[in-house]
Amino acid sequence: MVTTSDGTNDAIVWGLGAEGSQRLVGFDGDTGEVVFAGGGDAELMANVRRYETAIAARGRIFVAGDNQLYAFTP
């Protein structure tokens, strides 16, 4: 998933560490540099499966796990 600040600028490419790091990671769309590294241990996402897609709504990023909905405010 990709978000921008205004529809065209400041693109961030979001990836999920499903079945791996269990973290949400954001990459600068121009440089590939990590701009959000998943936060602390309290922000791990258990039971998120590969090929899962996050959604952005109302200033948050939502990720669904097996029995849990995770919400991030980057």
CHARMM-style PDB file with segment names, atoms N, HN, CA, C and O in Angstrom:
ATOM      1  N   MET     1       0.841  -1.158   0.000  1.00  0.00      PROA
ATOM      2  CA  MET     1       0.000   0.000   0.000  1.00  0.00      PROA
ATOM      3  C   MET     1       0.894   1.231   0.000  1.00  0.00      PROA
ATOM      4  O   MET     1       1.991   1.210   0.557  1.00  0.00      PROA
ATOM      5  N   VAL     2       0.421   2.300  -0.625  1.00  0.00      PROA
ATOM      6  HN  VAL     2      -0.471   2.317  -1.078  1.00  0.00      PROA
ATOM      7  CA  VAL     2       1.164   3.559  -0.679  1.00  0.00      PROA
ATOM      8  C   VAL     2       0.273   4.679  -0.173  1.00  0.00      PROA
ATOM      9  O   VAL     2      -0.903   4.760  -0.529  1.00  0.00      PROA
ATOM     10  N   THR     3       0.847   5.552   0.669  1.00  0.00      PROA
ATOM     11  HN  THR     3       1.802   5.487   0.958  1.00  0.00      PROA
ATOM     12  CA  THR     3       0.132   6.754   1.085  1.00  0.00      PROA
ATOM     13  C   THR     3       0.943   7.968   0.656  1.00  0.00      PROA
ATOM     14  O   THR     3       2.152   7.878   0.442  1.00  0.00      PROA
ATOM     15  N   THR     4       0.260   9.110   0.533  1.00  0.00      PROA
ATOM     16  HN  THR     4      -0.722   9.183   0.707  1.00  0.00      PROA
ATOM     17  CA  THR     4       0.923  10.369   0.212  1.00  0.00      PROA
ATOM     18  C   THR     4       0.361  11.455   1.120  1.00  0.00      PROA
ATOM     19  O   THR     4      -0.689  11.276   1.737  1.00  0.00      PROA
ATOM     20  N   SER     5       1.061  12.576   1.198  1.00  0.00      PROA
ATOM     21  HN  SER     5       1.914  12.722   0.697  1.00  0.00      PROA
ATOM     22  CA  SER     5       0.594  13.681   2.039  1.00  0.00      PROA
ATOM     23  C   SER     5      -0.558  14.448   1.398  1.00  0.00      PROA
ATOM     24  O   SER     5      -1.391  15.025   2.097  1.00  0.00      PROA
ATOM     25  N   ASP     6      -0.604  14.454   0.052  1.00  0.00      PROA
ATOM     26  HN  ASP     6       0.072  13.985  -0.516  1.00  0.00      PROA
ATOM     27  CA  ASP     6      -1.627  15.243  -0.629  1.00  0.00      PROA
ATOM     28  C   ASP     6      -2.135  14.601  -1.923  1.00  0.00      PROA
ATOM     29  O   ASP     6      -2.753  15.273  -2.749  1.00  0.00      PROA
ATOM     30  N   GLY     7      -1.880  13.331  -2.096  1.00  0.00      PROA
ATOM     31  HN  GLY     7      -1.378  12.785  -1.425  1.00  0.00      PROA
ATOM     32  CA  GLY     7      -2.310  12.648  -3.304  1.00  0.00      PROA
ATOM     33  C   GLY     7      -1.201  12.462  -4.330  1.00  0.00      PROA
ATOM     34  O   GLY     7      -1.315  11.615  -5.216  1.00  0.00      PROA
ATOM     35  N   THR     8      -0.115  13.254  -4.220  1.00  0.00      PROA
ATOM     36  HN  THR     8      -0.022  13.942  -3.500  1.00  0.00      PROA
ATOM     37  CA  THR     8       0.990  13.107  -5.170  1.00  0.00      PROA
ATOM     38  C   THR     8       2.370  13.227  -4.531  1.00  0.00      PROA
ATOM     39  O   THR     8       3.343  12.736  -5.103  1.00  0.00      PROA
ATOM     40  N   ASN     9       2.487  13.855  -3.379  1.00  0.00      PROA
ATOM     41  HN  ASN     9       1.697  14.253  -2.915  1.00  0.00      PROA
ATOM     42  CA  ASN     9       3.802  14.119  -2.774  1.00  0.00      PROA
ATOM     43  C   ASN     9       4.037  13.286  -1.521  1.00  0.00      PROA
ATOM     44  O   ASN     9       3.098  12.789  -0.898  1.00  0.00      PROA
ATOM     45  N   ASP    10       5.309  13.147  -1.168  1.00  0.00      PROA
ATOM     46  HN  ASP    10       6.071  13.552  -1.674  1.00  0.00      PROA
ATOM     47  CA  ASP    10       5.717  12.486   0.074  1.00  0.00      PROA
ATOM     48  C   ASP    10       5.197  11.055   0.165  1.00  0.00      PROA
ATOM     49  O   ASP    10       4.616  10.665   1.177  1.00  0.00      PROA
ATOM     50  N   ALA    11       5.404  10.282  -0.884  1.00  0.00      PROA
ATOM     51  HN  ALA    11       5.877  10.598  -1.706  1.00  0.00      PROA
ATOM     52  CA  ALA    11       4.908   8.894  -0.913  1.00  0.00      PROA
ATOM     53  C   ALA    11       5.643   8.025   0.098  1.00  0.00      PROA
ATOM     54  O   ALA    11       6.866   8.085   0.227  1.00  0.00      PROA
ATOM     55  N   ILE    12       4.862   7.213   0.812  1.00  0.00      PROA
ATOM     56  HN  ILE    12       3.868   7.164   0.708  1.00  0.00      PROA
ATOM     57  CA  ILE    12       5.404   6.196   1.711  1.00  0.00      PROA
ATOM     58  C   ILE    12       4.836   4.855   1.266  1.00  0.00      PROA
ATOM     59  O   ILE    12       3.624   4.696   1.125  1.00  0.00      PROA
ATOM     60  N   VAL    13       5.720   3.901   1.049  1.00  0.00      PROA
ATOM     61  HN  VAL    13       6.705   4.030   1.164  1.00  0.00      PROA
ATOM     62  CA  VAL    13       5.331   2.542   0.674  1.00  0.00      PROA
ATOM     63  C   VAL    13       5.328   1.705   1.949  1.00  0.00      PROA
ATOM     64  O   VAL    13       6.346   1.603   2.634  1.00  0.00      PROA
ATOM     65  N   TRP    14       4.185   1.109   2.262  1.00  0.00      PROA
ATOM     66  HN  TRP    14       3.359   1.192   1.706  1.00  0.00      PROA
ATOM     67  CA  TRP    14       4.024   0.351   3.507  1.00  0.00      PROA
ATOM     68  C   TRP    14       4.124  -1.144   3.237  1.00  0.00      PROA
ATOM     69  O   TRP    14       3.569  -1.657   2.266  1.00  0.00      PROA
ATOM     70  N   GLY    15       4.840  -1.825   4.111  1.00  0.00      PROA
ATOM     71  HN  GLY    15       5.291  -1.409   4.900  1.00  0.00      PROA
ATOM     72  CA  GLY    15       4.976  -3.275   4.013  1.00  0.00      PROA
ATOM     73  C   GLY    15       4.680  -3.917   5.356  1.00  0.00      PROA
ATOM     74  O   GLY    15       4.867  -3.303   6.406  1.00  0.00      PROA
ATOM     75  N   LEU    16       4.219  -5.149   5.314  1.00  0.00      PROA
ATOM     76  HN  LEU    16       4.067  -5.648   4.461  1.00  0.00      PROA
ATOM     77  CA  LEU    16       3.903  -5.888   6.532  1.00  0.00      PROA
ATOM     78  C   LEU    16       4.900  -7.009   6.726  1.00  0.00      PROA
ATOM     79  O   LEU    16       5.206  -7.744   5.787  1.00  0.00      PROA
ATOM     80  N   GLY    17       5.400  -7.141   7.919  1.00  0.00      PROA
ATOM     81  HN  GLY    17       5.152  -6.544   8.681  1.00  0.00      PROA
ATOM     82  CA  GLY    17       6.305  -8.234   8.241  1.00  0.00      PROA
ATOM     83  C   GLY    17       5.522  -9.467   8.658  1.00  0.00      PROA
ATOM     84  O   GLY    17       5.819 -10.087   9.679  1.00  0.00      PROA
ATOM     85  N   ALA    18       4.528  -9.814   7.868  1.00  0.00      PROA
ATOM     86  HN  ALA    18       4.287  -9.309   7.039  1.00  0.00      PROA
ATOM     87  CA  ALA    18       3.680 -10.967   8.175  1.00  0.00      PROA
ATOM     88  C   ALA    18       4.513 -12.234   8.190  1.00  0.00      PROA
ATOM     89  O   ALA    18       5.346 -12.457   7.311  1.00  0.00      PROA
ATOM     90  N   GLU    19       4.279 -13.058   9.196  1.00  0.00      PROA
ATOM     91  HN  GLU    19       3.602 -12.877   9.909  1.00  0.00      PROA
ATOM     92  CA  GLU    19       4.982 -14.333   9.345  1.00  0.00      PROA
ATOM     93  C   GLU    19       6.491 -14.136   9.423  1.00  0.00      PROA
ATOM     94  O   GLU    19       7.255 -15.062   9.149  1.00  0.00      PROA
ATOM     95  N   GLY    20       6.918 -12.943   9.794  1.00  0.00      PROA
ATOM     96  HN  GLY    20       6.297 -12.192  10.017  1.00  0.00      PROA
ATOM     97  CA  GLY    20       8.342 -12.617   9.923  1.00  0.00      PROA
ATOM     98  C   GLY    20       8.543 -11.713  11.124  1.00  0.00      PROA
ATOM     99  O   GLY    20       8.412 -12.148  12.268  1.00  0.00      PROA
ATOM    100  N   SER    21       8.862 -10.448  10.859  1.00  0.00      PROA
ATOM    101  HN  SER    21       8.968 -10.095   9.929  1.00  0.00      PROA
ATOM    102  CA  SER    21       9.119  -9.494  11.945  1.00  0.00      PROA
ATOM    103  C   SER    21       7.865  -9.087  12.694  1.00  0.00      PROA
ATOM    104  O   SER    21       7.950  -8.581  13.814  1.00  0.00      PROA
ATOM    105  N   GLN    22       6.714  -9.297  12.100  1.00  0.00      PROA
ATOM    106  HN  GLN    22       6.645  -9.707  11.191  1.00  0.00      PROA
ATOM    107  CA  GLN    22       5.407  -8.931  12.684  1.00  0.00      PROA
ATOM    108  C   GLN    22       5.293  -7.424  12.909  1.00  0.00      PROA
ATOM    109  O   GLN    22       4.646  -6.984  13.859  1.00  0.00      PROA
ATOM    110  N   ARG    23       5.911  -6.647  12.050  1.00  0.00      PROA
ATOM    111  HN  ARG    23       6.437  -7.005  11.278  1.00  0.00      PROA
ATOM    112  CA  ARG    23       5.887  -5.188  12.187  1.00  0.00      PROA
ATOM    113  C   ARG    23       5.408  -4.517  10.896  1.00  0.00      PROA
ATOM    114  O   ARG    23       5.570  -5.045   9.795  1.00  0.00      PROA
ATOM    115  N   LEU    24       4.823  -3.358  11.071  1.00  0.00      PROA
ATOM    116  HN  LEU    24       4.691  -2.930  11.965  1.00  0.00      PROA
ATOM    117  CA  LEU    24       4.494  -2.488   9.948  1.00  0.00      PROA
ATOM    118  C   LEU    24       5.732  -1.654   9.654  1.00  0.00      PROA
ATOM    119  O   LEU    24       6.316  -1.075  10.570  1.00  0.00      PROA
ATOM    120  N   VAL    25       6.141  -1.584   8.390  1.00  0.00      PROA
ATOM    121  HN  VAL    25       5.667  -2.055   7.646  1.00  0.00      PROA
ATOM    122  CA  VAL    25       7.334  -0.837   8.000  1.00  0.00      PROA
ATOM    123  C   VAL    25       6.977   0.120   6.873  1.00  0.00      PROA
ATOM    124  O   VAL    25       6.294  -0.257   5.921  1.00  0.00      PROA
ATOM    125  N   GLY    26       7.443   1.362   6.985  1.00  0.00      PROA
ATOM    126  HN  GLY    26       7.998   1.669   7.759  1.00  0.00      PROA
ATOM    127  CA  GLY    26       7.218   2.370   5.955  1.00  0.00      PROA
ATOM    128  C   GLY    26       8.519   2.766   5.291  1.00  0.00      PROA
ATOM    129  O   GLY    26       9.517   3.012   5.968  1.00  0.00      PROA
ATOM    130  N   PHE    27       8.515   2.831   3.951  1.00  0.00      PROA
ATOM    131  HN  PHE    27       7.704   2.631   3.400  1.00  0.00      PROA
ATOM    132  CA  PHE    27       9.690   3.189   3.168  1.00  0.00      PROA
ATOM    133  C   PHE    27       9.426   4.468   2.385  1.00  0.00      PROA
ATOM    134  O   PHE    27       8.350   4.633   1.811  1.00  0.00      PROA
ATOM    135  N   ASP    28      10.396   5.369   2.358  1.00  0.00      PROA
ATOM    136  HN  ASP    28      11.270   5.235   2.825  1.00  0.00      PROA
ATOM    137  CA  ASP    28      10.282   6.577   1.549  1.00  0.00      PROA
ATOM    138  C   ASP    28      10.121   6.170   0.097  1.00  0.00      PROA
ATOM    139  O   ASP    28      10.926   5.397  -0.422  1.00  0.00      PROA
ATOM    140  N   GLY    29       9.094   6.679  -0.563  1.00  0.00      PROA
ATOM    141  HN  GLY    29       8.441   7.307  -0.141  1.00  0.00      PROA
ATOM    142  CA  GLY    29       8.806   6.294  -1.940  1.00  0.00      PROA
ATOM    143  C   GLY    29       9.845   6.749  -2.944  1.00  0.00      PROA
ATOM    144  O   GLY    29       9.917   6.195  -4.041  1.00  0.00      PROA
ATOM    145  N   ASP    30      10.657   7.749  -2.599  1.00  0.00      PROA
ATOM    146  HN  ASP    30      10.598   8.199  -1.708  1.00  0.00      PROA
ATOM    147  CA  ASP    30      11.684   8.242  -3.510  1.00  0.00      PROA
ATOM    148  C   ASP    30      13.033   7.574  -3.291  1.00  0.00      PROA
ATOM    149  O   ASP    30      13.760   7.309  -4.248  1.00  0.00      PROA
ATOM    150  N   THR    31      13.372   7.301  -2.031  1.00  0.00      PROA
ATOM    151  HN  THR    31      12.781   7.516  -1.253  1.00  0.00      PROA
ATOM    152  CA  THR    31      14.716   6.807  -1.726  1.00  0.00      PROA
ATOM    153  C   THR    31      14.757   5.350  -1.263  1.00  0.00      PROA
ATOM    154  O   THR    31      15.805   4.709  -1.340  1.00  0.00      PROA
ATOM    155  N   GLY    32      13.639   4.829  -0.789  1.00  0.00      PROA
ATOM    156  HN  GLY    32      12.788   5.350  -0.726  1.00  0.00      PROA
ATOM    157  CA  GLY    32      13.608   3.479  -0.243  1.00  0.00      PROA
ATOM    158  C   GLY    32      14.066   3.408   1.205  1.00  0.00      PROA
ATOM    159  O   GLY    32      14.065   2.334   1.806  1.00  0.00      PROA
ATOM    160  N   GLU    33      14.455   4.542   1.764  1.00  0.00      PROA
ATOM    161  HN  GLU    33      14.456   5.415   1.275  1.00  0.00      PROA
ATOM    162  CA  GLU    33      14.907   4.594   3.161  1.00  0.00      PROA
ATOM    163  C   GLU    33      13.740   4.289   4.102  1.00  0.00      PROA
ATOM    164  O   GLU    33      12.607   4.698   3.848  1.00  0.00      PROA
ATOM    165  N   VAL    34      14.021   3.576   5.177  1.00  0.00      PROA
ATOM    166  HN  VAL    34      14.941   3.244   5.383  1.00  0.00      PROA
ATOM    167  CA  VAL    34      12.990   3.254   6.165  1.00  0.00      PROA
ATOM    168  C   VAL    34      12.633   4.525   6.929  1.00  0.00      PROA
ATOM    169  O   VAL    34      13.508   5.178   7.498  1.00  0.00      PROA
ATOM    170  N   VAL    35      11.335   4.879   6.941  1.00  0.00      PROA
ATOM    171  HN  VAL    35      10.625   4.349   6.479  1.00  0.00      PROA
ATOM    172  CA  VAL    35      10.872   6.056   7.669  1.00  0.00      PROA
ATOM    173  C   VAL    35       9.997   5.674   8.862  1.00  0.00      PROA
ATOM    174  O   VAL    35       9.746   6.503   9.736  1.00  0.00      PROA
ATOM    175  N   PHE    36       9.539   4.439   8.900  1.00  0.00      PROA
ATOM    176  HN  PHE    36       9.743   3.766   8.189  1.00  0.00      PROA
ATOM    177  CA  PHE    36       8.803   3.910  10.056  1.00  0.00      PROA
ATOM    178  C   PHE    36       9.201   2.452  10.198  1.00  0.00      PROA
ATOM    179  O   PHE    36       9.002   1.655   9.282  1.00  0.00      PROA
ATOM    180  N   ALA    37       9.766   2.102  11.357  1.00  0.00      PROA
ATOM    181  HN  ALA    37       9.927   2.750  12.102  1.00  0.00      PROA
ATOM    182  CA  ALA    37      10.331   0.757  11.537  1.00  0.00      PROA
ATOM    183  C   ALA    37       9.508  -0.133  12.453  1.00  0.00      PROA
ATOM    184  O   ALA    37      10.047  -1.050  13.073  1.00  0.00      PROA
ATOM    185  N   GLY    38       8.225   0.122  12.546  1.00  0.00      PROA
ATOM    186  HN  GLY    38       7.787   0.866  12.042  1.00  0.00      PROA
ATOM    187  CA  GLY    38       7.359  -0.803  13.266  1.00  0.00      PROA
ATOM    188  C   GLY    38       7.174  -0.552  14.728  1.00  0.00      PROA
ATOM    189  O   GLY    38       6.449  -1.309  15.374  1.00  0.00      PROA
ATOM    190  N   GLY    39       7.780   0.462  15.299  1.00  0.00      PROA
ATOM    191  HN  GLY    39       8.369   1.077  14.775  1.00  0.00      PROA
ATOM    192  CA  GLY    39       7.560   0.781  16.696  1.00  0.00      PROA
ATOM    193  C   GLY    39       8.195  -0.194  17.661  1.00  0.00      PROA
ATOM    194  O   GLY    39       9.149  -0.894  17.324  1.00  0.00      PROA
ATOM    195  N   GLY    40       7.647  -0.232  18.882  1.00  0.00      PROA
ATOM    196  HN  GLY    40       6.872   0.337  19.156  1.00  0.00      PROA
ATOM    197  CA  GLY    40       8.201  -1.068  19.942  1.00  0.00      PROA
ATOM    198  C   GLY    40       7.553  -2.437  20.003  1.00  0.00      PROA
ATOM    199  O   GLY    40       6.754  -2.811  19.144  1.00  0.00      PROA
ATOM    200  N   ASP    41       7.921  -3.178  21.049  1.00  0.00      PROA
ATOM    201  HN  ASP    41       8.570  -2.874  21.747  1.00  0.00      PROA
ATOM    202  CA  ASP    41       7.416  -4.541  21.213  1.00  0.00      PROA
ATOM    203  C   ASP    41       5.901  -4.595  21.367  1.00  0.00      PROA
ATOM    204  O   ASP    41       5.287  -5.601  21.011  1.00  0.00      PROA
ATOM    205  N   ALA    42       5.285  -3.539  21.887  1.00  0.00      PROA
ATOM    206  HN  ALA    42       5.784  -2.721  22.175  1.00  0.00      PROA
ATOM    207  CA  ALA    42       3.830  -3.508  22.063  1.00  0.00      PROA
ATOM    208  C   ALA    42       3.097  -3.382  20.727  1.00  0.00      PROA
ATOM    209  O   ALA    42       1.878  -3.543  20.670  1.00  0.00      PROA
ATOM    210  N   GLU    43       3.831  -3.095  19.663  1.00  0.00      PROA
ATOM    211  HN  GLU    43       4.822  -2.964  19.709  1.00  0.00      PROA
ATOM    212  CA  GLU    43       3.213  -2.892  18.355  1.00  0.00      PROA
ATOM    213  C   GLU    43       3.437  -4.048  17.385  1.00  0.00      PROA
ATOM    214  O   GLU    43       3.280  -3.889  16.174  1.00  0.00      PROA
ATOM    215  N   LEU    44       3.804  -5.210  17.921  1.00  0.00      PROA
ATOM    216  HN  LEU    44       3.932  -5.339  18.904  1.00  0.00      PROA
ATOM    217  CA  LEU    44       3.926  -6.401  17.081  1.00  0.00      PROA
ATOM    218  C   LEU    44       2.545  -6.869  16.661  1.00  0.00      PROA
ATOM    219  O   LEU    44       1.586  -6.758  17.424  1.00  0.00      PROA
ATOM    220  N   MET    45       2.444  -7.391  15.450  1.00  0.00      PROA
ATOM    221  HN  MET    45       3.223  -7.481  14.830  1.00  0.00      PROA
ATOM    222  CA  MET    45       1.167  -7.882  14.922  1.00  0.00      PROA
ATOM    223  C   MET    45       1.221  -9.404  14.833  1.00  0.00      PROA
ATOM    224  O   MET    45       1.846  -9.955  13.926  1.00  0.00      PROA
ATOM    225  N   ALA    46       0.580 -10.068  15.754  1.00  0.00      PROA
ATOM    226  HN  ALA    46       0.072  -9.621  16.491  1.00  0.00      PROA
ATOM    227  CA  ALA    46       0.551 -11.531  15.742  1.00  0.00      PROA
ATOM    228  C   ALA    46      -0.498 -12.027  14.747  1.00  0.00      PROA
ATOM    229  O   ALA    46      -1.522 -11.375  14.540  1.00  0.00      PROA
ATOM    230  N   ASN    47      -0.245 -13.153  14.150  1.00  0.00      PROA
ATOM    231  HN  ASN    47       0.586 -13.682  14.318  1.00  0.00      PROA
ATOM    232  CA  ASN    47      -1.199 -13.829  13.264  1.00  0.00      PROA
ATOM    233  C   ASN    47      -1.650 -13.011  12.068  1.00  0.00      PROA
ATOM    234  O   ASN    47      -2.810 -13.081  11.662  1.00  0.00      PROA
ATOM    235  N   VAL    48      -0.728 -12.229  11.500  1.00  0.00      PROA
ATOM    236  HN  VAL    48       0.214 -12.172  11.830  1.00  0.00      PROA
ATOM    237  CA  VAL    48      -0.970 -11.552  10.229  1.00  0.00      PROA
ATOM    238  C   VAL    48      -0.344 -12.433   9.159  1.00  0.00      PROA
ATOM    239  O   VAL    48       0.817 -12.825   9.273  1.00  0.00      PROA
ATOM    240  N   ARG    49      -1.095 -12.738   8.142  1.00  0.00      PROA
ATOM    241  HN  ARG    49      -2.038 -12.419   8.049  1.00  0.00      PROA
ATOM    242  CA  ARG    49      -0.659 -13.691   7.112  1.00  0.00      PROA
ATOM    243  C   ARG    49      -0.041 -12.984   5.909  1.00  0.00      PROA
ATOM    244  O   ARG    49      -0.325 -11.816   5.644  1.00  0.00      PROA
ATOM    245  N   ARG    50       0.807 -13.710   5.187  1.00  0.00      PROA
ATOM    246  HN  ARG    50       1.038 -14.659   5.402  1.00  0.00      PROA
ATOM    247  CA  ARG    50       1.396 -13.132   3.974  1.00  0.00      PROA
ATOM    248  C   ARG    50       0.281 -12.820   2.980  1.00  0.00      PROA
ATOM    249  O   ARG    50      -0.794 -13.418   3.021  1.00  0.00      PROA
ATOM    250  N   TYR    51       0.550 -11.906   2.120  1.00  0.00      PROA
ATOM    251  HN  TYR    51       1.423 -11.420   2.086  1.00  0.00      PROA
ATOM    252  CA  TYR    51      -0.392 -11.383   1.128  1.00  0.00      PROA
ATOM    253  C   TYR    51      -1.504 -10.558   1.761  1.00  0.00      PROA
ATOM    254  O   TYR    51      -2.475 -10.211   1.089  1.00  0.00      PROA
ATOM    255  N   GLU    52      -1.373 -10.241   3.037  1.00  0.00      PROA
ATOM    256  HN  GLU    52      -0.584 -10.523   3.583  1.00  0.00      PROA
ATOM    257  CA  GLU    52      -2.313  -9.347   3.718  1.00  0.00      PROA
ATOM    258  C   GLU    52      -2.077  -7.935   3.195  1.00  0.00      PROA
ATOM    259  O   GLU    52      -0.937  -7.570   2.907  1.00  0.00      PROA
ATOM    260  N   THR    53      -3.112  -7.150   3.070  1.00  0.00      PROA
ATOM    261  HN  THR    53      -4.038  -7.446   3.305  1.00  0.00      PROA
ATOM    262  CA  THR    53      -2.984  -5.774   2.614  1.00  0.00      PROA
ATOM    263  C   THR    53      -3.545  -4.839   3.664  1.00  0.00      PROA
ATOM    264  O   THR    53      -4.665  -5.031   4.139  1.00  0.00      PROA
ATOM    265  N   ALA    54      -2.780  -3.838   4.026  1.00  0.00      PROA
ATOM    266  HN  ALA    54      -1.871  -3.682   3.640  1.00  0.00      PROA
ATOM    267  CA  ALA    54      -3.237  -2.820   4.961  1.00  0.00      PROA
ATOM    268  C   ALA    54      -4.129  -1.832   4.227  1.00  0.00      PROA
ATOM    269  O   ALA    54      -4.102  -1.754   2.998  1.00  0.00      PROA
ATOM    270  N   ILE    55      -4.925  -1.075   4.987  1.00  0.00      PROA
ATOM    271  HN  ILE    55      -4.948  -1.138   5.985  1.00  0.00      PROA
ATOM    272  CA  ILE    55      -5.700   0.017   4.403  1.00  0.00      PROA
ATOM    273  C   ILE    55      -5.438   1.284   5.204  1.00  0.00      PROA
ATOM    274  O   ILE    55      -5.133   1.225   6.395  1.00  0.00      PROA
ATOM    275  N   ALA    56      -5.560   2.424   4.547  1.00  0.00      PROA
ATOM    276  HN  ALA    56      -5.809   2.472   3.579  1.00  0.00      PROA
ATOM    277  CA  ALA    56      -5.419   3.721   5.205  1.00  0.00      PROA
ATOM    278  C   ALA    56      -6.784   4.384   5.245  1.00  0.00      PROA
ATOM    279  O   ALA    56      -7.466   4.484   4.225  1.00  0.00      PROA
ATOM    280  N   ALA    57      -7.181   4.838   6.435  1.00  0.00      PROA
ATOM    281  HN  ALA    57      -6.627   4.756   7.264  1.00  0.00      PROA
ATOM    282  CA  ALA    57      -8.463   5.521   6.592  1.00  0.00      PROA
ATOM    283  C   ALA    57      -8.404   6.421   7.820  1.00  0.00      PROA
ATOM    284  O   ALA    57      -7.926   6.011   8.878  1.00  0.00      PROA
ATOM    285  N   ARG    58      -8.889   7.640   7.674  1.00  0.00      PROA
ATOM    286  HN  ARG    58      -9.278   7.973   6.814  1.00  0.00      PROA
ATOM    287  CA  ARG    58      -8.997   8.593   8.780  1.00  0.00      PROA
ATOM    288  C   ARG    58      -7.683   8.799   9.531  1.00  0.00      PROA
ATOM    289  O   ARG    58      -7.665   8.889  10.758  1.00  0.00      PROA
ATOM    290  N   GLY    59      -6.587   8.870   8.779  1.00  0.00      PROA
ATOM    291  HN  GLY    59      -6.602   8.796   7.782  1.00  0.00      PROA
ATOM    292  CA  GLY    59      -5.294   9.162   9.366  1.00  0.00      PROA
ATOM    293  C   GLY    59      -4.623   7.993  10.058  1.00  0.00      PROA
ATOM    294  O   GLY    59      -3.625   8.179  10.754  1.00  0.00      PROA
ATOM    295  N   ARG    60      -5.149   6.796   9.882  1.00  0.00      PROA
ATOM    296  HN  ARG    60      -5.960   6.645   9.316  1.00  0.00      PROA
ATOM    297  CA  ARG    60      -4.564   5.606  10.483  1.00  0.00      PROA
ATOM    298  C   ARG    60      -4.333   4.541   9.424  1.00  0.00      PROA
ATOM    299  O   ARG    60      -4.900   4.589   8.332  1.00  0.00      PROA
ATOM    300  N   ILE    61      -3.492   3.585   9.769  1.00  0.00      PROA
ATOM    301  HN  ILE    61      -3.031   3.546  10.655  1.00  0.00      PROA
ATOM    302  CA  ILE    61      -3.281   2.416   8.923  1.00  0.00      PROA
ATOM    303  C   ILE    61      -3.818   1.218   9.689  1.00  0.00      PROA
ATOM    304  O   ILE    61      -3.451   0.996  10.843  1.00  0.00      PROA
ATOM    305  N   PHE    62      -4.686   0.448   9.047  1.00  0.00      PROA
ATOM    306  HN  PHE    62      -4.983   0.629   8.110  1.00  0.00      PROA
ATOM    307  CA  PHE    62      -5.319  -0.704   9.679  1.00  0.00      PROA
ATOM    308  C   PHE    62      -4.824  -1.994   9.032  1.00  0.00      PROA
ATOM    309  O   PHE    62      -4.689  -2.092   7.812  1.00  0.00      PROA
ATOM    310  N   VAL    63      -4.556  -2.983   9.890  1.00  0.00      PROA
ATOM    311  HN  VAL    63      -4.666  -2.904  10.881  1.00  0.00      PROA
ATOM    312  CA  VAL    63      -4.104  -4.295   9.442  1.00  0.00      PROA
ATOM    313  C   VAL    63      -4.925  -5.336  10.184  1.00  0.00      PROA
ATOM    314  O   VAL    63      -5.066  -5.265  11.405  1.00  0.00      PROA
ATOM    315  N   ALA    64      -5.465  -6.300   9.455  1.00  0.00      PROA
ATOM    316  HN  ALA    64      -5.351  -6.358   8.463  1.00  0.00      PROA
ATOM    317  CA  ALA    64      -6.262  -7.357  10.083  1.00  0.00      PROA
ATOM    318  C   ALA    64      -5.412  -8.594  10.313  1.00  0.00      PROA
ATOM    319  O   ALA    64      -4.717  -9.064   9.411  1.00  0.00      PROA
ATOM    320  N   GLY    65      -5.475  -9.118  11.534  1.00  0.00      PROA
ATOM    321  HN  GLY    65      -6.038  -8.737  12.267  1.00  0.00      PROA
ATOM    322  CA  GLY    65      -4.863 -10.400  11.871  1.00  0.00      PROA
ATOM    323  C   GLY    65      -5.970 -11.444  11.962  1.00  0.00      PROA
ATOM    324  O   GLY    65      -7.118 -11.157  11.621  1.00  0.00      PROA
ATOM    325  N   ASP    66      -5.645 -12.635  12.413  1.00  0.00      PROA
ATOM    326  HN  ASP    66      -4.712 -12.867  12.690  1.00  0.00      PROA
ATOM    327  CA  ASP    66      -6.654 -13.693  12.506  1.00  0.00      PROA
ATOM    328  C   ASP    66      -7.837 -13.290  13.377  1.00  0.00      PROA
ATOM    329  O   ASP    66      -8.988 -13.425  12.963  1.00  0.00      PROA
ATOM    330  N   ASN    67      -7.561 -12.800  14.574  1.00  0.00      PROA
ATOM    331  HN  ASN    67      -6.625 -12.690  14.910  1.00  0.00      PROA
ATOM    332  CA  ASN    67      -8.623 -12.433  15.513  1.00  0.00      PROA
ATOM    333  C   ASN    67      -8.405 -11.048  16.090  1.00  0.00      PROA
ATOM    334  O   ASN    67      -8.863 -10.758  17.196  1.00  0.00      PROA
ATOM    335  N   GLN    68      -7.720 -10.197  15.365  1.00  0.00      PROA
ATOM    336  HN  GLN    68      -7.348 -10.432  14.467  1.00  0.00      PROA
ATOM    337  CA  GLN    68      -7.322  -8.891  15.894  1.00  0.00      PROA
ATOM    338  C   GLN    68      -7.259  -7.874  14.770  1.00  0.00      PROA
ATOM    339  O   GLN    68      -6.844  -8.193  13.656  1.00  0.00      PROA
ATOM    340  N   LEU    69      -7.667  -6.661  15.062  1.00  0.00      PROA
ATOM    341  HN  LEU    69      -8.004  -6.402  15.967  1.00  0.00      PROA
ATOM    342  CA  LEU    69      -7.492  -5.544  14.130  1.00  0.00      PROA
ATOM    343  C   LEU    69      -6.459  -4.613  14.733  1.00  0.00      PROA
ATOM    344  O   LEU    69      -6.599  -4.191  15.881  1.00  0.00      PROA
ATOM    345  N   TYR    70      -5.423  -4.287  13.972  1.00  0.00      PROA
ATOM    346  HN  TYR    70      -5.309  -4.630  13.039  1.00  0.00      PROA
ATOM    347  CA  TYR    70      -4.356  -3.422  14.442  1.00  0.00      PROA
ATOM    348  C   TYR    70      -4.515  -2.066  13.784  1.00  0.00      PROA
ATOM    349  O   TYR    70      -4.790  -1.986  12.587  1.00  0.00      PROA
ATOM    350  N   ALA    71      -4.345  -0.986  14.561  1.00  0.00      PROA
ATOM    351  HN  ALA    71      -4.122  -1.051  15.534  1.00  0.00      PROA
ATOM    352  CA  ALA    71      -4.445   0.381  14.039  1.00  0.00      PROA
ATOM    353  C   ALA    71      -3.180   1.142  14.403  1.00  0.00      PROA
ATOM    354  O   ALA    71      -2.755   1.145  15.559  1.00  0.00      PROA
ATOM    355  N   PHE    72      -2.583   1.788  13.408  1.00  0.00      PROA
ATOM    356  HN  PHE    72      -2.928   1.786  12.469  1.00  0.00      PROA
ATOM    357  CA  PHE    72      -1.360   2.561  13.602  1.00  0.00      PROA
ATOM    358  C   PHE    72      -1.604   4.004  13.191  1.00  0.00      PROA
ATOM    359  O   PHE    72      -2.309   4.274  12.219  1.00  0.00      PROA
ATOM    360  N   THR    73      -1.014   4.929  13.941  1.00  0.00      PROA
ATOM    361  HN  THR    73      -0.442   4.709  14.731  1.00  0.00      PROA
ATOM    362  CA  THR    73      -1.031   6.346  13.579  1.00  0.00      PROA
ATOM    363  C   THR    73       0.410   6.746  13.304  1.00  0.00      PROA
ATOM    364  O   THR    73       1.134   7.138  14.219  1.00  0.00      PROA
ATOM    365  N   PRO    74       0.832   6.646  12.037  1.00  0.00      PROA
ATOM    366  CA  PRO    74       2.241   6.933  11.716  1.00  0.00      PROA
ATOM    367  C   PRO    74       2.577   8.399  11.846  1.00  0.00      PROA
ATOM    368  OT1 PRO    74       3.719   8.794  11.611  1.00  0.00      PROA
TER     369      PRO     74
END
